[in-house]
């Protein structure tokens, strides 16, 4: 695997090697020893999966305080634009984001540490999205950062009129409300 740290410290693109022939390919998508050597040790406790159609935007989600989550995300079918926004107060990159295309074709993954809001939009007809987390889901600590906040300046690569969002995601908080007291981290 190749590990590439992004411009925002702690965010990593991970590119698994694929070994293919006329039958298809084989790939190791997670190997703890390699992950620990490059990123550091993370105790993943749960794997999640979602399936979404083109234009679905999920996010930008995070959990506050002690329920904050690190995530290792990948796409097993289709293509998404995956976005992580740094909400770590005191970070020199606070409020900045990383946007990476993830697809089943490349197998590329993204590691997002605790202290980030995370979301994705489906660019293909559909996408199956998988992720590992290092903390359980705690609905009482869940929050949403507004996906279209002008302060974030995210190019989602899909026109807003073509996006499908939940009510929760349409009611996200602006970046200006991401105070240490609100975030709890």
N, C-alpha and C positions, 0 to 999 in steps of 0.2 A: 504494500500500500504506500501511496505517496501522501504525505501530510503537508499542507500549505497553509501557514498562518496568514490571516487576512490583515488588512490595514487596521482593523480594530482588534486590539490585543485580546487573545483568548478565543477568538472565532477562527475555526479551522475548516478548510475544505479537505476532504479525504477522498482520494481517488483509488479505489480498489483495482488490483490487477485482474484482468480477465484472460483466461486461457481457453481459446476457442478452436474448433475444428468444424467439419461439415455437420456435426450433430448439434452444435450450439456452443455454449461456453460454460465454464466453471469459474466462480469467484468467491474468495473469502470476503465477506462484507463487514465482519467485525472480528478482531483478534485482540483480546485484552492486553496481552504483553506489548504489542506494537502501539496500541492506543495509549497505554500507560507511559511508554517511553517517549512519546511525542507530545501528547496533550496533558497527561497527568492522570492520576487514578480518579475514576468516577464510579460510584456504586449505582449502577442502573437497577431500578426496582420494578419497572413496568415497561411493556411494549404496547404501543397503540397503533391503530390503523384507521384511516378514513378513505372514503371513496367519494369523488366529486366530479361534476361535469364541467365543461368549459365555461370559464368566466366566474366560477365560484371563487370568492375571496374569503379566506378564513383568517381572522386576525384584526389587529395585532394583539395577541393574547399574552398574558403573563400571570403569575401568581405572586402575591405580595408576601413580604416578611419571611418567616421560617418555612413557608410553603413554596418558596421560589424553586424553579426547576431548571436544571441543565438538560439539553436535548441533543440527541444525535438523530438527524432526520435524513430520509432518503425516499426516492420514488421508485416503486416496483413496476408501475405501468404509467405511461404518459409522460407529460412534461409540466413542470411548474416553475414559477419565479418565486424563490424563497427569500424572505426578508427578515433580518434581525436588527433591532434598534437598541442601541446601548442606553440603558437607563441607570447605570451605576454612577451615582453622584460622586463627584471627585475625579471621575475618569476624564482624561483629556479628550476622549471621543464621545462624551455624553451627548445624546441626541442625534448622533450620526448613525447611519445604517450600512449594512452590507446586503447586497441583492445578488443572488447567485441562481442561475438556471440549473435545476436538477431534473434529470430525466432517467427513465429506464434504459435508454440507449447508452448513456455514459456510465451509469452506476455511481456517479459522483454523490457524495454525502456532505452534510454540513453539521459541524458541532457548534452549539450555541451554549455558552456558559450561563450560570445563574446571573440574574440582573438584567436580562434582556427581554424586550417584547418580541414576539415572533408571529409571523403570518406567511401565507402563500396565496397565490392566485394560479388557477389552472389555465395553462396555455393550449393544451391539446384537447381533443374531444372529451376526454375524461382522464382522471389520474387516481392512482392508488398510492397513498402517502403513508409511510411508516416511520415511527419514531420511538426511540428509547428515552425514558425520563429517569431522573435520579431522585424523584420525590413523588408521592402520590397526589392525585387530584384532590384539591380541597376547595369546594365551591365557595366557601365563605371568604376565601382570599383571592378569588379570581377577579381580574380586571382586564379592561381592553383599552388600548391606546388607539386613538382615531386614525384609521388607515389613510385618510386623505388630508390630514393636517398639513397645511402649507409649510409649517416650520420643518417638517420632515423631508419635503421635496422628493418623494418616492415616485419614480416612473414605473408604474405597475405593468406597462406594456399592453394594457387593455383599456379601452375607453370606459369611463364610469357608467355610461348607459348600458354597456354590455356585461357589467358585473352583477353577480348574484350574491347578496349578503344577508346574514341573519339580522334580526332586530337588534340583538346584542351588539353586533359589530357596527351597526349604523349609529349606535349611541355611545361609542367609545369616547374616552376622555382626551382632550388635547395635551400636547407635550407640556404646555405651560402649567398643567396641574400635577405633573410628575415630581412632587416635592419629596424629600426624604421621609416626612411623616406619612404621606400617602403610600409610598412604596414599601416602607418598612425594611429596606435593605440599602 
